[in-house]
Amino acid sequence: MQMSQPSKPLEYGRPIPNRNKRIWVAVISIVAGIACGPLGVLWAELNYYGGLSSSPMAIILFPFGMMTGYVTLGDMALVLVQFPIYGIVLGAFTLCGRLRYGVLLVAILHIGGVLLCFLYKH
């Protein structure tokens, strides 16, 4: 008794459309994240002359580094790696074909951090 062969192969999940394009999108998102960190610090400083720790723009751009209310060396390191981490997360989700979920995750974390920072700072 022979087993019959299926007429078409089984599909597990979505097919990977144009994997090379997704790899480039992931690389670009990581590079953009690395570039946005220092540019964001500069922009926050230029928009508010009272220092980075008292700037509302700095709190909106870098909520996790501004949670303490003053900038220490560790907070400054967190400020500089926040956007590259966002880029890595978006790049990883892009490679999996789930960029929308990555954007949603980053947005929820960032907006939650901003809300916590404003609630506990004032």
C-alpha positions in Angstrom: 0.0 0.0 0.0 1.5 3.3 -1.1 0.9 6.7 0.5 -0.4 9.3 -1.9 1.7 12.4 -2.4 0.1 15.8 -1.7 -0.6 17.8 -4.8 1.1 21.0 -3.5 3.7 21.5 -0.8 2.6 22.7 2.7 3.1 26.4 3.4 4.3 27.4 6.8 3.6 31.1 7.3 4.0 33.8 4.6 6.5 33.4 1.8 9.5 35.6 2.0 9.1 38.3 -0.7 12.3 39.8 -1.8 14.6 39.0 1.1 17.4 41.2 -0.2 15.1 44.3 0.0 14.2 43.5 3.6 17.9 43.1 4.6 18.6 46.6 3.2 15.6 48.1 5.0 17.0 46.5 8.2 20.5 47.9 7.6 19.1 51.3 6.9 17.0 51.3 10.0 19.9 50.4 12.2 22.2 53.1 10.6 19.4 55.7 10.9 19.0 54.8 14.6 22.7 55.2 15.1 22.6 58.6 13.4 19.5 59.9 15.2 21.0 59.6 18.7 23.6 62.3 18.6 21.4 64.5 16.2 18.6 64.3 18.7 20.8 65.4 21.6 22.0 68.3 19.5 18.5 69.3 18.6 17.3 69.1 22.1 20.2 71.2 23.3 19.6 73.8 20.6 15.9 74.1 21.3 16.3 74.7 25.0 19.2 76.6 26.5 18.7 75.5 30.1 20.6 72.3 29.7 19.6 68.8 28.5 18.1 67.7 31.7 15.5 70.5 32.0 14.4 70.5 28.4 10.9 69.3 27.6 12.2 68.4 24.1 14.9 66.2 25.6 12.2 64.5 27.7 10.1 63.8 24.7 13.1 62.6 22.6 14.9 60.6 25.3 12.5 59.6 28.1 14.5 56.7 29.4 17.6 58.8 29.9 15.7 61.7 31.5 13.8 59.7 34.1 16.1 60.7 37.0 15.6 64.5 36.3 19.3 65.2 35.9 21.8 63.8 33.5 24.6 61.5 34.9 27.1 59.6 32.8 24.9 56.5 32.8 21.9 58.5 31.7 23.9 60.1 28.9 25.0 56.6 27.7 21.3 55.6 27.7 20.4 58.7 25.7 23.1 57.9 23.1 22.0 54.2 22.7 18.3 54.7 22.8 17.8 55.3 19.0 20.3 52.7 17.9 18.3 50.2 20.0 15.1 51.3 18.3 16.9 50.8 14.9 18.0 47.3 15.9 14.5 46.4 17.0 13.0 47.8 13.8 15.6 46.0 11.7 15.0 42.7 13.5 11.2 43.0 12.9 11.9 43.9 9.3 13.9 40.8 8.7 11.0 38.7 10.1 8.6 40.5 7.8 6.7 42.1 10.8 7.8 45.8 10.6 4.3 47.0 11.7 4.7 45.1 15.0 8.1 46.5 15.5 6.9 50.1 14.9 4.0 49.5 17.3 6.3 48.1 20.0 8.8 51.0 19.7 5.9 53.5 19.8 4.3 52.0 22.8 7.5 51.8 24.7 8.5 55.3 23.8 5.2 57.0 24.5 4.9 55.0 27.8 8.4 56.3 28.8 7.5 59.9 27.9 4.3 59.6 30.0 6.1 58.1 33.0 8.8 60.7 32.8 6.3 63.6 32.7 4.2 62.1 35.5 7.1 61.5 37.9 9.2 64.5 37.0 6.5 67.2 37.7 
